Amino acid sequence: MIKRTLHFSNPAYLSLQQNQLSIDLPHLKSLGEKESRKLVPIEDIGIIILDNQQITITHGCIAALLSNNAAIITCNKSRHPTGMMLPIDGHNTQSERFRYQIDASQPLKKQLWQQTVQAKILNQAAILFNRDIPCKNMIHWAKSVRSGDPDNYEGRAAVYYWKNVFPEKIDFFRGRDGDPPNNLLNYGYAILRAIVARGLVCSGLLPTLGIHHRNKYNAYCLADDIMEPYRPYVDEIVLGIIDRGENFLELGKDIKTQLLGIATVDVQFEKNRSPLLVGLQTTTSSLAKCYEGTIRRINYPIMKNFETKRGSGFDESED
Amino acid sequence: MRLNEYRILWVLVFFDLPTETKKERSIASKFRKEILRDGFAMFQFSIYLRHSSSRENADVHINRVKRLLPEKGHIGIMTVTDKQFGMMELFYGKKEKVLPDTPQQLELF
């Protein structure tokens, strides 16, 4: 079942009442008691974003949200997500899964990274394809990725992708502190990262220990790995905003709504289709099984099937 | 659309519980409290409702209510789609009243 996303951009007082999240909105007080108070069942909440400096949240409320596997995201003064809070105890066989994850061999991690890069490049290619931009080279690169991606096809594909994906009138250079629409991408990725981290925790994995990312300053290495093939879904939303000619220089409420919609975007797997928030759990639980050694492939969504046949050297790992 | 007015269900619980003795009253108030804790909201005295985004989710809550059933009493459980729910006409005295909003997947406060 798809869980709800709550975004608070106004002053609010959040507390717990009969196991429900009680939301008190002082700015609506003038409309009367009924309008300014709302109850949301804790168990229906998946993500909660606190995007105002005047939000008060009780400890009981935080604890109840976390014990229900909800991700709590906090934002800074400039309204950009800065932190998230996740449960420690997201899965019943937590420590066993941690152990498998920690003991994962280098070749396994490299194979998983190979699959991740392939899925990412193919999804980026799908975006280009849908915009009538040549993408044959991308598909070729995706097929050529070797275990651990020693040739850095990921980087090559990214350079080509970012150079071509935006309309020509936008002089785009992708960078964390770059000019708009980088701000939209960053916001979307931050939300996506929280969704991925939540999925990982729900599947009993440590989001800190990555398969490829290993920056010692990064607390969410694994989330950054697993979100790679999902990034193009954010790109798609951002491209839609640009194509419609909306003003994207500032992160308005309307744009935020669209970016937060990432949780409900439909993602297509080999056999089934589900909203991204639910689909991610398919991916993370398949990853947990990879660590366990019961399966060999991470289940990533594919945006378009480029008829890359199984067994043609594309689907098989090389070692 | 995955979330639409035909898939979203509202679970309604109607109950009449005996409140003659102190013990019966305590059982009745316990039942009321338990369903509140499950996310039901009071619609009228002894009519409670809860939004569920799918049939599966509705079944979960129906089963929970079934497990809470007291020994004595008359209880009805019913589901309607959001479409049907939205067609209800509500009055407060003679004045027409608005229906409770359908919770959305994404809500901005």
Interface residues (C-beta under 8 A of the other chain):
Chain A: M1 I2 R4 T5 L6 H7 F8 S9 N10 A12 Q18 N19 Q20 I23 L25 K38 L39 V40 P41 E43 D44 K253 K256 T257 L260 G261 A263 T264 D266 P275
Chain B: R2 L3 K33 L36 R37 D38 G39 A41 R50 S53 S54 E56 N57 P103 Q104 Q105 L106 E107 L108 F109
